Amino acid sequence: MRARSLAVEGLAEFVRVETGTADLAWPPTQLTPEVLTAIAWFFSTDLEVARAKTETAAAGIVTARQKINPTVTGGGGRNKTPDSIAAYSISTSFTIETAGKRGLRILEAEKVAEAARIGVYEVAWEVRVRMRNALSGYLVAKARLAAVEAEDKLRGEVSSILQRRLELGEAARPELNQAAAERASVTNTLRTAEGDVAEALGAIAAAAGLPVSAIERRPLELSSMTGSSEVAAEQVRRAGLLHRADIRKALVEYEAVDTRLRLAIANQYPNIVLAPDLTMEEGSGQYTLGSILDSLPIFHKHQGPIAEGEAARKQAGAEFLALQAKVIAAAEGAALEYRSALVEWQTAGEALQRVSRQKTASAEAALRSGDASRLDVTLARLDTVLLRHSSDDAFERLQAALGALEDAMQTPVWAAIPAPRAEKAR
C-alpha cells in the first residue's frame, strides 16, 4: 500500500469510466468524493474477492449446462467350440434426462451467479460507506478546527487589549491572567483539532487504499456533501426495499432454493439410458438396443431430499420476511433521525446567524457612539464563535444521520458519490 500512488497503471482510465468524466485531468487538480470513491473501488481487495466469486459462479453455469457424456465398452475373445470362433463386441450408452432436470440445474446455477453479482454491489457499497464516513469525519474535523482557530484568534485579541489596558492602569492583573489561561486552554484545543484533521485525512487515505502522501497535498472539494434537504419516510422505505443488496440477494437465493426443491422432485423420475450393442462373430454381426430406467423409485421416492428442499424453502421465506421487516424499521427510523438532525442543524445555523448579526451590530454601533470599547466588540464576536461549537455538534449529528439514511436505502443521497456497480470498468 505504501508504494501505491495516483500514477498506478489503469487507475486514471478506471476513475474516468466510473465517474463518467472522459476528460478528467490526471492526476486530478482536486479530489472530489466521486473521484475518491472510484479510487477506493480500484484498490479494494474485498471487491476483487467478490468479483472472483462471480467468476466461480459463472463457471457453475457452464457445468450445469453440460449433458451427461456417453459411455463406451468393448470386449473380445473366442468361444469354446472346436472351431474356436473369435467374438468381438462393442456397446455404448446414452443417458436421456427426464422431467427437465438439466434445465432446473441451469436455472439454479444462474440464480447462484446472480446472487454473486449482487454480492459485488454489496461489497462495493461497504467500500463506499467507509469512504463516506471518512469524508464526513474530515468535514466535521475541519469545521471544528475553523471554529477553534477563530476562537483562538479572538482570545488573543482579548489578551492583547487587556495587556494594553494593564500597562495604562485600566485593567487588573487577575483579569489578564484569566484571559491568558483561557487562551492557553483554547490553544491546546487547537492543537488537538489540528491532530483530528490530520487523523481524518489519514482515514480518507486508508479508505481509498492509498498512503497519506498520495493525497495530502491535493485539495479536497467536498462542498457537495454539505447540502441537505427533506426526505420522506415513504421514499426511504421504498428505496430500501428496491435497492438494498441484501433484499435483492435474499430474493434471488429464495428462487435458487425453490429451484433446488423442484430438482429434488424431478429426481423422482428415472432417467432413460439407451444402450446400443454390436457383437461380431467371424464376420457375422448381431445388433441389439438395450434400455435402462436409471434409479427406479422403488425403495424410496426421494422423500428425504424433497423434505429438505421444502424446509430450506420455508426457512428462506421466513428469513426474507424477517429481513424485509428489519429493513422497513431501519428505513423509518433513519428517516426520522435524519429529519430531527436536519431541523436541529438548520435551527442552530439560523440562531448562529441571528445572534451574530445582533451582537456584532449592537457592539459596533455602541463603539461608534462611544458607549462601548474595542474589547466589547471583540467579546461580542467571541460569543458568536462559541455558538459555532453547538452548530458544529449539530452538523456532526446530521452527517451521521445522513450516513444512516443512505445505509438504510443503499442509495446515494449525495449526488457526488455514486452507487457502485457489479462489473469492473476496463
C-alpha positions as CSV (number, residue, x, y, z in Angstrom):
1,M,0.0,0.0,0.0
2,R,2.9,2.4,0.8
3,A,4.1,2.1,-2.8
4,R,0.7,3.0,-4.3
5,S,0.1,6.3,-5.9
6,L,-2.2,8.1,-8.3
7,A,0.2,7.1,-11.1
8,V,-0.7,3.4,-10.9
9,E,-1.4,2.0,-14.3
10,G,-5.0,1.7,-15.2
11,L,-6.3,3.9,-12.3
12,A,-6.9,7.0,-14.4
13,E,-9.0,5.2,-17.0
14,F,-10.9,3.3,-14.3
15,V,-11.8,6.6,-12.5
16,R,-12.8,8.3,-15.7
17,V,-15.2,5.4,-16.6
18,E,-16.7,5.1,-13.1
19,T,-17.2,8.8,-12.8
20,G,-18.4,9.3,-16.3
21,T,-15.9,12.1,-17.0
22,A,-13.8,11.1,-20.0
23,D,-12.0,14.5,-19.9
24,L,-10.9,14.3,-16.3
25,A,-7.4,15.6,-15.9
26,W,-5.0,13.1,-14.3
27,P,-3.7,13.4,-11.7
28,P,-6.8,15.4,-10.7
29,T,-6.4,19.0,-9.7
30,Q,-8.7,18.4,-6.7
31,L,-10.1,15.3,-5.1
32,T,-13.9,15.1,-5.0
33,P,-16.0,12.4,-3.2
34,E,-16.8,10.9,-6.6
35,V,-13.1,10.5,-7.6
36,L,-12.1,9.3,-4.1
37,T,-14.8,6.6,-4.1
38,A,-13.7,5.4,-7.5
39,I,-10.1,5.2,-6.4
40,A,-11.3,3.1,-3.3
41,W,-13.1,0.7,-5.6
42,F,-10.0,0.3,-7.8
43,F,-7.7,-0.6,-4.9
44,S,-10.3,-2.7,-2.9
45,T,-9.1,-6.3,-2.4
46,D,-12.6,-7.1,-1.0
47,L,-14.1,-6.2,-4.3
48,E,-11.6,-8.4,-6.2
49,V,-12.6,-11.3,-4.0
50,A,-16.3,-10.6,-4.7
51,R,-15.6,-10.4,-8.4
52,A,-13.7,-13.7,-8.3
53,K,-16.8,-15.3,-6.7
54,T,-18.9,-14.2,-9.6
55,E,-16.4,-15.9,-12.0
56,T,-16.7,-19.1,-9.9
57,A,-20.5,-18.9,-10.0
58,A,-20.4,-18.2,-13.8
59,A,-18.3,-21.3,-14.2
60,G,-21.0,-23.2,-12.3
61,I,-23.5,-22.3,-15.1
62,V,-21.1,-23.9,-17.7
63,T,-21.0,-27.1,-15.5
64,A,-24.8,-27.1,-15.2
65,R,-25.3,-26.9,-19.0
66,Q,-23.2,-30.0,-19.6
67,K,-25.0,-33.1,-20.8
68,I,-24.1,-36.5,-19.4
69,N,-21.4,-38.0,-21.5
70,P,-22.0,-41.4,-23.2
71,T,-20.0,-44.5,-22.2
72,V,-18.4,-47.0,-24.5
73,T,-17.4,-50.5,-23.6
74,G,-15.8,-53.2,-25.7
75,G,-14.7,-56.8,-25.4
76,G,-13.2,-59.7,-27.4
77,G,-12.3,-63.4,-27.2
78,R,-13.0,-66.9,-28.6
79,N,-15.8,-69.3,-27.7
80,K,-15.0,-72.9,-26.6
81,T,-16.1,-74.7,-29.8
82,P,-13.9,-76.9,-31.9
83,D,-13.7,-74.2,-34.5
84,S,-12.7,-71.7,-31.8
85,I,-14.7,-68.8,-33.3
86,A,-13.5,-65.3,-32.4
87,A,-16.1,-63.0,-30.9
88,Y,-16.0,-59.2,-30.5
89,S,-18.5,-56.8,-29.0
90,I,-18.8,-53.0,-28.5
91,S,-21.6,-51.3,-26.7
92,T,-22.4,-47.7,-25.8
93,S,-24.9,-46.0,-23.5
94,F,-26.6,-42.6,-23.8
95,T,-28.5,-41.0,-20.8
96,I,-31.6,-39.0,-21.5
97,E,-32.5,-36.8,-18.5
98,T,-36.2,-36.6,-17.9
99,A,-38.5,-34.2,-16.1
100,G,-36.4,-31.1,-17.1
101,K,-33.6,-31.9,-14.7
102,R,-30.9,-30.2,-16.8
103,G,-33.0,-27.0,-17.2
104,L,-33.5,-26.9,-13.5
105,R,-29.8,-27.3,-12.8
106,I,-29.1,-24.5,-15.2
107,L,-31.7,-22.2,-13.6
108,E,-30.3,-22.9,-10.1
109,A,-26.7,-22.1,-11.3
110,E,-28.0,-18.9,-12.9
111,K,-29.6,-17.8,-9.6
112,V,-26.4,-18.5,-7.7
113,A,-24.5,-16.4,-10.2
114,E,-27.0,-13.6,-9.9
115,A,-26.6,-13.7,-6.1
116,A,-22.8,-13.5,-6.5
117,R,-23.2,-10.4,-8.8
118,I,-25.4,-8.7,-6.2
119,G,-22.7,-9.6,-3.6
120,V,-20.3,-7.4,-5.6
121,Y,-22.6,-4.5,-5.3
122,E,-22.9,-5.3,-1.6
123,V,-19.2,-5.2,-1.1
124,A,-18.8,-2.1,-3.2
125,W,-21.4,-0.3,-1.1
126,E,-19.4,-1.2,2.0
127,V,-16.3,0.3,0.4
128,R,-18.3,3.4,-0.4
129,V,-19.6,3.6,3.2
130,R,-16.0,3.6,4.5
131,M,-15.1,6.5,2.2
132,R,-18.3,8.4,3.0
133,N,-17.7,8.1,6.8
134,A,-14.1,9.2,6.3
135,L,-15.1,12.2,4.3
136,S,-17.8,13.1,6.8
137,G,-15.3,12.9,9.7
138,Y,-12.9,15.2,7.7
139,L,-15.7,17.7,7.2
140,V,-16.6,17.8,10.8
141,A,-12.9,18.0,11.9
142,K,-12.3,20.9,9.5
143,A,-15.4,22.7,10.8
144,R,-14.3,22.3,14.4
145,L,-10.8,23.4,13.5
146,A,-12.1,26.6,11.9
147,A,-14.2,27.4,14.9
148,V,-11.3,26.9,17.3
149,E,-8.9,28.9,15.1
150,A,-11.4,31.8,15.2
151,E,-11.8,31.5,18.9
152,D,-8.0,31.3,19.5
153,K,-7.5,34.5,17.4
154,L,-10.2,36.4,19.2
155,R,-8.9,35.3,22.6
156,G,-5.5,36.5,21.5
157,E,-7.0,39.9,20.7
158,V,-8.7,40.0,24.2
159,S,-5.4,39.3,25.8
160,S,-3.7,42.0,23.8
161,I,-6.3,44.5,24.7
162,L,-6.1,43.6,28.4
163,Q,-2.3,43.7,28.3
164,R,-2.5,47.2,26.9
165,R,-5.1,48.3,29.5
166,L,-2.9,46.9,32.2
167,E,0.0,48.9,31.0
168,L,-2.3,52.0,31.1
169,G,-3.6,51.1,34.5
170,E,-7.1,50.4,33.3
171,A,-7.2,46.7,34.0
172,A,-6.1,44.4,36.8
173,R,-3.6,41.6,36.6
174,P,-6.0,38.8,37.6
175,E,-8.3,39.8,34.7
176,L,-5.3,39.4,32.3
177,N,-4.3,36.1,33.9
178,Q,-7.8,34.7,33.4
179,A,-7.8,35.7,29.8
180,A,-4.3,34.2,29.3
181,A,-5.4,31.0,30.9
182,E,-8.5,30.7,28.7
183,R,-6.4,31.3,25.6
184,A,-3.9,28.7,26.7
185,S,-6.7,26.2,27.0
186,V,-8.1,27.1,23.6
187,T,-4.6,26.8,22.1
188,N,-4.3,23.2,23.4
189,T,-7.8,22.5,21.9
190,L,-6.5,24.0,18.7
191,R,-3.5,21.5,18.6
192,T,-6.0,18.7,19.3
193,A,-8.3,19.9,16.5
194,E,-5.3,20.0,14.1
195,G,-4.5,16.5,15.0
196,D,-8.1,15.4,14.4
197,V,-7.9,16.9,10.9
198,A,-4.7,15.0,10.2
199,E,-6.2,11.8,11.5
200,A,-9.3,12.3,9.4
201,L,-7.1,12.8,6.3
202,G,-5.4,9.5,7.2
203,A,-8.8,7.8,7.4
204,I,-9.6,9.1,3.9
205,A,-6.3,7.7,2.5
206,A,-6.9,4.4,4.2
207,A,-10.4,4.2,2.8
208,A,-9.0,5.0,-0.7
209,G,-6.3,2.3,-0.3
210,L,-3.5,4.9,-0.7
211,P,-0.8,6.3,1.6
212,V,-1.4,9.7,3.0
213,S,1.4,11.2,1.0
214,A,-0.6,10.5,-2.2
215,I,-3.4,12.8,-1.3
216,E,-2.2,15.2,1.5
217,R,-1.0,17.9,-0.9
218,R,-4.1,17.8,-3.1
219,P,-7.1,20.0,-2.2
220,L,-10.3,18.2,-1.3
221,E,-13.5,19.5,-2.8
222,L,-16.3,18.4,-0.5
223,S,-18.9,21.2,-0.9
224,S,-21.4,18.7,-2.5
225,M,-21.6,16.9,0.9
226,T,-22.8,19.8,3.0
227,G,-26.1,20.4,1.3
228,S,-29.2,18.7,2.8
229,S,-32.9,18.5,2.2
230,E,-36.0,16.8,3.4
231,V,-36.5,13.1,2.6
232,A,-39.9,11.4,3.0
233,A,-40.1,8.3,5.1
234,E,-42.1,6.5,2.4
235,Q,-39.4,7.4,-0.1
236,V,-36.7,5.9,2.2
237,R,-38.8,2.7,2.8
238,R,-39.5,2.2,-0.9
239,A,-35.8,2.8,-1.9
240,G,-34.7,0.4,0.8
241,L,-36.9,-2.4,-0.4
242,L,-36.0,-1.8,-4.1
243,H,-32.3,-1.0,-3.9
244,R,-30.8,-2.8,-0.9
245,A,-28.4,-5.6,-1.9
246,D,-29.4,-7.9,1.0
247,I,-33.1,-7.7,0.0
248,R,-32.3,-8.4,-3.7
249,K,-29.9,-11.1,-2.8
250,A,-32.4,-12.8,-0.4
251,L,-35.0,-12.9,-3.2
252,V,-32.6,-14.5,-5.6
253,E,-31.4,-17.0,-3.0
254,Y,-35.1,-17.9,-2.4
255,E,-35.5,-18.6,-6.1
256,A,-32.4,-20.8,-6.1
257,V,-33.7,-22.8,-3.1
258,D,-37.1,-23.2,-4.8
259,T,-35.4,-24.4,-7.9
260,R,-33.4,-26.9,-5.9
261,L,-36.6,-28.2,-4.4
262,R,-38.1,-28.6,-7.9
263,L,-35.0,-30.5,-9.0
264,A,-35.4,-32.8,-6.0
265,I,-39.0,-33.5,-7.1
266,A,-37.8,-34.1,-10.7
267,N,-35.3,-36.7,-9.4
268,Q,-38.3,-39.0,-8.5
269,Y,-38.5,-39.7,-12.3
270,P,-35.8,-42.1,-13.5
271,N,-33.6,-41.2,-16.4
272,I,-33.6,-43.3,-19.6
273,V,-30.4,-44.9,-20.6
274,L,-30.2,-46.2,-24.2
275,A,-27.5,-48.9,-24.8
276,P,-27.0,-50.0,-28.4
277,D,-24.7,-53.1,-28.7
278,L,-22.9,-54.7,-31.6
279,T,-21.5,-58.2,-31.4
280,M,-19.3,-59.8,-34.1
281,E,-18.6,-63.5,-34.6
282,E,-16.4,-64.4,-37.6
283,G,-17.8,-61.6,-39.6
284,S,-21.4,-62.1,-38.6
285,G,-22.9,-59.1,-36.8
286,Q,-25.6,-59.0,-34.2
287,Y,-27.2,-55.7,-33.3
288,T,-29.3,-55.1,-30.1
289,L,-30.7,-52.0,-28.5
290,G,-31.0,-52.1,-24.7
291,S,-32.7,-49.6,-22.5
292,I,-32.4,-48.9,-18.8
293,L,-34.6,-46.9,-16.4
294,D,-31.9,-45.5,-14.1
295,S,-32.7,-45.4,-10.3
296,L,-36.2,-46.6,-10.2
297,P,-38.2,-45.2,-7.2
298,I,-38.9,-48.5,-5.5
299,F,-37.2,-48.3,-2.1
300,H,-37.8,-44.6,-1.8
301,K,-39.2,-41.7,-3.8
302,H,-36.6,-39.1,-2.8
303,Q,-38.7,-38.1,0.2
304,G,-35.6,-37.1,2.1
305,P,-34.2,-34.6,-0.4
306,I,-37.7,-33.2,-1.1
307,A,-38.4,-32.7,2.6
308,E,-35.0,-31.0,3.0
309,G,-35.8,-28.8,0.0
310,E,-39.2,-27.8,1.4
311,A,-37.7,-27.0,4.8
312,A,-35.0,-24.9,3.1
313,R,-37.5,-23.0,1.1
314,K,-39.6,-22.3,4.2
315,Q,-36.6,-21.1,6.0
316,A,-35.5,-18.9,3.1
317,G,-39.0,-17.4,3.0
318,A,-39.1,-16.7,6.8
319,E,-35.6,-15.1,6.6
320,F,-36.7,-12.9,3.8
321,L,-39.8,-11.7,5.6
322,A,-37.7,-11.0,8.7
323,L,-35.1,-9.1,6.7
324,Q,-37.9,-7.1,5.0
325,A,-39.3,-6.1,8.4
326,K,-35.9,-5.2,9.6
327,V,-35.2,-3.0,6.5
328,I,-38.6,-1.2,6.9
329,A,-37.9,-0.5,10.5
330,A,-34.4,0.7,9.8
331,A,-35.6,2.9,7.0
332,E,-38.3,4.6,9.0
333,G,-36.0,5.1,12.0
334,A,-33.3,6.6,9.8
335,A,-35.7,8.9,8.1
336,L,-37.0,10.2,11.5
337,E,-33.5,10.6,12.9
338,Y,-32.3,12.4,9.8
339,R,-35.3,14.8,9.9
340,S,-34.6,15.5,13.5
341,A,-30.9,16.1,12.9
342,L,-31.7,18.3,9.9
343,V,-34.1,20.5,11.9
344,E,-31.5,20.8,14.7
345,W,-28.8,21.8,12.3
346,Q,-30.9,24.3,10.5
347,T,-32.1,25.8,13.8
348,A,-28.6,26.0,15.1
349,G,-27.4,27.7,11.9
350,E,-30.3,30.2,12.0
351,A,-29.7,31.0,15.7
352,L,-26.0,31.5,15.0
353,Q,-26.6,33.9,12.2
354,R,-29.2,35.8,14.1
355,V,-27.1,36.2,17.3
356,S,-24.0,37.0,15.2
357,R,-25.8,39.9,13.4
358,Q,-27.5,41.2,16.6
359,K,-24.5,41.1,18.9
360,T,-21.9,42.3,16.4
361,A,-24.1,45.1,15.1
362,S,-25.0,46.2,18.6
363,A,-21.4,46.2,19.8
364,E,-20.2,48.1,16.7
365,A,-22.9,50.6,17.0
366,A,-22.1,51.2,20.6
367,L,-18.4,51.5,19.7
368,R,-19.2,54.2,17.2
369,S,-21.4,56.1,19.7
370,G,-18.7,55.9,22.4
371,D,-20.8,53.6,24.6
372,A,-18.6,50.5,24.1
373,S,-15.0,49.7,23.7
374,R,-13.0,47.6,21.3
375,L,-12.9,44.9,23.9
376,D,-16.7,44.8,24.0
377,V,-16.8,44.3,20.2
378,T,-14.2,41.5,20.4
379,L,-16.1,39.8,23.2
380,A,-19.3,40.0,21.2
381,R,-17.5,38.3,18.3
382,L,-16.2,35.7,20.7
383,D,-19.7,34.9,21.9
384,T,-20.7,34.3,18.3
385,V,-17.7,32.0,17.7
386,L,-18.6,30.0,20.8
387,L,-22.1,29.4,19.4
388,R,-20.4,27.8,16.4
389,H,-19.5,24.8,18.5
390,S,-23.1,23.9,19.1
391,S,-23.7,24.3,15.3
392,D,-20.8,22.1,14.6
393,D,-22.2,19.4,17.0
394,A,-25.5,19.6,15.1
395,F,-23.6,19.3,11.8
396,E,-21.8,16.2,13.1
397,R,-25.1,14.6,14.1
398,L,-26.6,15.5,10.7
399,Q,-23.7,13.8,8.9
400,A,-24.1,10.7,11.0
401,A,-27.9,10.6,10.4
402,L,-27.3,11.2,6.7
403,G,-25.0,8.2,6.6
404,A,-27.5,6.0,8.4
405,L,-30.2,7.2,5.9
406,E,-28.0,6.2,2.9
407,D,-27.3,2.8,4.5
408,A,-31.0,2.2,5.1
409,M,-31.7,2.8,1.4
410,Q,-28.3,1.8,-0.1
411,T,-28.9,4.7,-2.4
412,P,-26.8,7.8,-2.6
413,V,-28.2,11.0,-1.1
414,W,-25.1,12.9,-2.1
415,A,-25.1,13.1,-5.9
416,A,-21.3,13.4,-5.9
417,I,-20.8,9.9,-4.5
418,P,-22.1,7.4,-7.0
419,A,-23.6,4.0,-6.3
420,P,-21.4,1.0,-7.1
421,R,-21.9,-1.4,-9.9
422,A,-21.1,-5.1,-10.1
423,E,-18.9,-5.0,-13.2
424,K,-15.4,-3.6,-13.0
425,A,-14.6,-0.9,-15.5
426,R,-12.0,-1.9,-18.0
